[in-house]
Amino acid sequence: MKAVQVQDRKVRYAVVGVGWISQAQFLPGVEHTGNSEVVALVTGHAEKAAKVGEKYGIGEEVYLYEEFDQLLTSGKIDAVYLATPNDDHVDLAVQTLNVGVHLLLEKPMSTSVAECERILAAQEGSGAKLMIAYRLHHEPGTLRAIERVRKGDLGRIVAFNSSFSQHVHGQNHRARHGYWGGPVPDMGVYCINAARNLFTAEPEEVVAAGVQTDERFNFQDTVSVTMKFPGPRIASVAPRIASFVVTYNGGDVDDYRIIGEKGDLFSQPAYQVGSRIEHVVTIGTRKTSETFSATDHFGGELKYFSNCILNNHEPEADGEEGLLDVRVLEAVEQSLQTGKPVKLLPYDRKRRPAEQQVEKLSPHGKVELIDAHQPSKGQ
């Protein structure tokens, strides 16, 4: 199958998975894009989807998962936004890409490197566009930090440290899906992605330690990870270290610090959707701050991806970007199981986020959810 061609109209999306993230963030952001529309929903809960469809003017185009291939070949959609639990990604993604329908896939890309490779093979076979939903690759503060590091404002970068914490309710689906539903793939993927792109490098060694602090979870709900990155391509330059802690059983914390030989940049918040981001930069004894207004992260990434479809551009946060994070997540899982460091093969990623990817869509207001809850409040 060849990729779906879109010209002279908005890109028509089906939303697959009508839970919290789709209702609270993705669907409200669609109207801000100007180049995208949602025309169908796919879910295991038809009654809920019908109510959501009515709310967003989607009408009767509501499909159960067993009817998904019928929708994919109907000619009614150009692209899919896939926001199901992580262990459902691979089969639905391959199914979508095999028929040439474009795919915006929530992170993490999947639950193993082998599954990511299956998805990439399907994408290569049809030529459909594949983007992993790294919403921060279009957020002004994130891209400004990357640019400052590239310009050398902090000097040679030596370390990265981050904390990301939230309370997750014991009845939320994340609490019952083992490691791949836990805090490292869910939240740690932000820390990993930030470190990789601030260092402009891929880690060569990963070591992790975790504890289970609450019996509601069937995994280690608090995890510390350290990644060793190679130094710049000069033999005399030492490796660099990135570390982070994530937990499903702590108060809301969301920050990172990137440390260079000249000074540091501290971002708080760093990852949270709908938040104004502030950087505090210290160079020697001089401290300055820079604030970035809140933007619609989901509308921004969707506008960018639809532009890639309409103009036949390859998205920056492609399948390779998703795979490189998953190989770190896989190494963390192995280290937690063995208690030992895990070596990773050298890898040279050519593409990185750039400031021209910034999208500054205004954030939407609070949304009333239909049979869905934020992670701290259950399903």
C-alpha positions in Angstrom: 0.0 0.0 0.0 1.1 3.5 -0.8 0.8 6.4 1.7 -2.4 8.4 1.8 -2.0 11.6 -0.1 -3.6 14.8 1.3 -4.0 18.0 -0.7 -6.0 21.2 -0.3 -7.8 20.2 2.8 -7.3 19.5 6.5 -5.7 16.2 7.5 -8.5 13.9 8.8 -7.6 12.0 12.0 -9.1 9.1 13.8 -8.3 9.1 17.6 -7.6 5.6 18.8 -8.1 5.4 22.6 -10.5 7.9 24.1 -9.1 8.1 27.7 -7.7 10.9 29.8 -4.9 12.2 27.5 -7.1 12.2 24.4 -10.0 14.0 26.1 -8.1 16.4 28.3 -5.4 17.4 25.8 -5.5 16.1 22.3 -9.2 16.7 21.3 -9.4 20.2 22.7 -6.2 21.2 20.8 -7.3 20.1 17.4 -9.3 23.3 16.6 -6.2 25.4 17.3 -4.2 23.9 14.5 -6.1 25.1 11.4 -4.9 22.1 9.4 -6.3 19.1 11.3 -9.7 17.7 12.1 -10.9 14.6 14.0 -13.5 12.6 12.0 -13.6 9.3 13.8 -13.0 7.6 17.2 -11.9 4.1 18.0 -12.4 2.6 21.4 -13.5 -0.4 23.5 -16.2 1.8 25.1 -18.8 2.7 22.4 -21.2 4.5 24.7 -18.4 6.8 26.1 -17.1 7.4 22.6 -20.6 8.3 21.3 -20.8 11.0 24.0 -17.3 12.3 23.2 -18.2 12.2 19.5 -21.3 14.3 20.1 -19.3 16.8 22.1 -16.7 17.3 19.4 -19.1 17.1 16.4 -17.7 13.8 15.2 -21.2 12.3 14.7 -21.6 8.5 14.4 -18.1 7.7 13.2 -17.4 5.6 16.3 -15.6 2.2 15.9 -14.7 -0.6 18.2 -11.2 -2.0 18.0 -12.4 -5.1 16.1 -13.7 -2.6 13.4 -10.4 -0.7 13.1 -9.3 -2.3 9.8 -12.7 -1.4 8.4 -12.1 2.3 9.2 -8.4 2.2 8.0 -9.5 1.1 4.5 -12.7 3.2 4.3 -11.1 6.3 2.8 -12.6 8.4 5.6 -9.3 9.1 7.4 -5.8 10.2 6.5 -4.1 9.7 9.8 -4.4 8.2 13.3 -3.5 9.6 16.7 -2.8 6.4 18.8 -3.1 6.9 22.6 -3.7 3.4 24.0 -1.8 1.7 26.8 1.9 1.2 25.8 1.6 -2.6 25.3 -1.1 -2.1 22.7 1.0 0.2 20.5 2.8 -2.3 18.2 -0.1 -4.2 16.7 -2.3 -1.1 16.1 0.7 0.9 14.8 1.7 -1.8 12.3 -1.9 -2.2 11.2 -2.2 1.6 10.6 1.1 2.0 8.7 0.7 -1.1 6.6 -2.3 0.4 4.8 -0.5 3.8 4.3 -2.3 5.8 6.9 -0.1 8.3 8.7 0.5 7.8 12.4 1.1 10.2 15.3 2.0 7.6 18.0 2.1 8.4 21.7 5.3 7.8 23.6 6.9 5.5 24.5 6.9 4.2 21.0 6.4 0.6 22.2 7.6 -1.8 24.9 10.7 -3.2 23.3 13.3 -2.4 20.6 12.1 -5.4 18.6 8.5 -4.0 18.5 9.9 -0.6 17.5 11.7 -2.2 14.6 8.4 -3.9 13.5 6.7 -0.5 13.5 9.6 1.1 11.5 9.5 -1.8 8.9 5.7 -1.1 8.4 6.4 2.6 8.0 9.2 2.0 5.5 7.0 -0.5 3.5 4.2 2.0 2.9 6.0 5.3 3.1 3.4 6.7 5.5 4.5 9.5 7.9 5.3 8.3 11.4 5.9 10.8 14.3 6.3 10.0 18.0 4.3 12.4 20.1 7.2 14.3 21.7 5.1 17.4 22.4 8.1 19.2 24.0 9.9 19.2 20.7 7.7 22.1 19.8 7.6 23.9 23.2 9.5 27.2 23.3 11.4 26.7 26.6 12.6 23.2 25.8 13.9 24.3 22.4 15.5 27.4 23.9 17.4 25.3 26.4 18.7 23.0 23.6 19.8 26.0 21.6 21.6 27.6 24.5 23.6 24.4 25.1 24.5 24.2 21.4 25.7 27.8 21.4 28.0 27.1 24.3 26.4 29.5 26.8 27.1 27.0 29.6 30.4 25.9 28.3 31.1 22.2 27.9 28.2 20.2 29.4 29.2 17.7 32.1 26.0 16.6 33.8 22.2 16.5 33.8 19.9 15.9 36.7 16.1 15.7 36.9 13.2 14.8 39.2 9.7 14.0 38.0 7.0 12.9 40.5 3.3 12.5 40.7 0.7 10.6 42.6 -1.0 7.8 40.5 -4.2 6.3 41.8 -4.2 2.6 42.5 -7.2 2.1 40.2 -5.6 3.8 37.2 -4.6 1.5 34.4 -0.9 2.5 34.9 -0.9 0.8 38.3 -1.5 -2.7 36.8 0.7 -3.0 33.7 4.0 -3.8 35.2 7.2 -2.0 34.4 6.0 -0.7 31.0 3.0 0.9 32.7 5.2 2.3 35.4 6.9 5.6 36.0 10.1 5.1 33.9 8.3 4.6 30.5 5.5 7.0 31.5 7.6 9.9 33.0 11.2 8.9 32.7 11.0 9.0 28.9 10.8 12.8 29.2 14.0 12.8 31.3 15.8 10.4 28.9 14.7 12.4 25.8 15.8 15.7 27.4 19.2 14.4 28.3 19.8 12.8 24.9 19.0 16.0 23.0 20.7 18.4 25.4 23.9 16.3 25.2 23.3 15.7 21.4 24.4 12.1 22.1 23.2 8.6 22.9 24.0 6.9 26.2 26.6 4.1 26.3 25.7 2.7 29.8 22.6 2.6 32.0 22.2 1.6 35.6 19.0 1.7 37.7 17.8 1.1 41.2 14.1 1.0 42.3 11.8 0.4 45.3 8.2 -0.5 45.6 6.8 2.0 48.2 3.1 1.1 47.8 1.4 -2.3 47.4 -1.2 -0.8 45.0 1.5 -1.1 42.2 2.8 -4.3 40.7 6.2 -2.8 40.0 8.9 -0.6 41.5 7.1 2.7 41.7 10.1 4.9 42.6 13.2 4.5 40.4 16.6 6.2 40.1 18.5 6.0 36.8 22.0 7.0 35.8 23.1 7.2 32.2 26.7 7.6 31.0 27.1 9.5 27.8 30.2 9.6 25.6 32.1 12.9 25.6 32.3 15.0 22.4 34.4 13.5 19.7 37.7 14.5 21.2 39.7 11.6 22.8 40.8 13.6 25.8 37.2 14.7 26.9 35.7 12.6 29.6 32.2 11.0 29.5 29.2 12.9 30.8 26.6 11.8 33.3 22.8 12.2 33.3 20.6 11.0 36.2 17.0 11.2 37.1 14.4 10.0 39.7 10.8 9.3 38.9 8.0 8.2 41.2 4.3 7.4 41.2 4.0 8.0 44.9 5.2 11.5 45.5 4.0 15.1 45.3 4.1 17.0 42.0 7.8 17.7 41.2 9.0 18.5 37.7 12.4 19.9 36.9 15.9 19.5 35.4 19.3 21.0 35.7 21.9 21.0 33.0 25.4 21.7 34.3 28.3 23.1 32.2 31.8 24.2 32.9 30.7 27.9 32.9 27.4 27.5 34.8 24.0 25.8 34.8 20.4 26.1 33.5 17.6 25.1 35.9 14.1 24.5 34.4 11.1 24.3 36.7 8.7 23.1 35.6 10.3 21.2 32.8 7.9 18.6 31.3 4.3 19.3 32.6 1.6 20.0 30.0 -0.1 23.4 30.3 2.6 25.0 32.4 4.6 28.1 32.0 8.2 27.2 31.9 10.9 29.2 33.7 14.7 28.9 33.2 17.2 30.2 35.8 20.6 30.5 34.3 23.7 31.0 36.4 27.0 31.9 34.7 29.7 32.4 37.3 28.1 34.8 39.9 25.6 36.2 37.4 22.0 34.8 37.6 19.3 35.5 35.1 15.8 34.1 34.5 13.7 33.7 31.4 10.0 32.7 31.3 8.1 31.0 28.5 4.4 31.4 28.3 2.2 28.3 28.5 1.3 26.9 25.1 -1.0 24.2 23.7 1.5 21.3 23.5 -0.8 18.8 21.8 -2.2 21.3 19.3 1.4 22.4 18.5 2.7 18.9 17.8 -0.5 18.1 15.8 -0.1 21.2 13.7 3.5 20.4 13.0 2.8 16.7 12.0 -0.1 17.7 9.8 2.2 20.2 8.0 4.6 17.4 7.5 1.9 15.3 5.8 0.6 18.2 3.7 4.0 19.3 2.5 5.7 15.8 2.4 8.3 16.6 5.0 9.8 14.0 7.3 9.0 14.8 11.0 12.0 15.3 13.3 10.6 13.1 16.1 10.5 10.1 13.8 10.5 6.4 14.6 14.3 6.4 15.1 13.9 9.0 17.9 11.2 6.8 19.5 13.4 3.6 19.2 16.4 5.3 20.8 14.4 6.2 23.9 12.9 2.7 24.1 16.4 1.1 23.9 17.2 3.1 27.1 13.9 2.1 28.7 14.7 -1.5 27.9 18.1 -1.2 29.5 16.6 0.3 32.6 14.3 -2.7 32.9 17.2 -5.1 32.5 19.3 -3.2 35.1 16.4 -3.2 37.6 16.1 -7.0 37.1 19.8 -7.8 37.4 21.1 -5.0 39.6 23.9 -4.4 37.1 24.9 -1.7 34.6 23.8 -2.4 31.0 26.0 -1.4 28.1 24.5 0.1 24.9 26.1 0.0 21.5 27.3 3.3 20.1 24.7 5.1 18.0 24.9 8.4 16.0 21.6 10.1 15.7 21.7 12.7 12.9 18.5 14.6 13.6 17.7 16.7 16.7 15.0 19.2 17.7 15.6 22.7 16.4 14.1 26.2 17.2 12.3 26.4 13.9 10.0 23.6 15.2 8.5 26.0 17.9 4.7 26.2 17.9 3.0 28.9 20.1 -0.6 28.0 20.1 -2.6 29.4 23.0 -3.5 26.9 25.7 -7.1 25.7 26.0 -9.2 25.9 29.2 -10.1 23.1 31.5 -12.1 20.3 29.9 -14.9 18.3 31.4 -14.1 14.6 30.9 -16.5 11.9 30.0 -15.9 8.6 31.9 -12.2 9.3 32.1 -9.9 10.5 35.0 -6.5 12.0 35.3 -3.9 9.5 36.7 -4.2 10.7 40.3 -8.0 10.1 40.3 -8.4 6.5 39.0 -9.1 5.2 35.5 
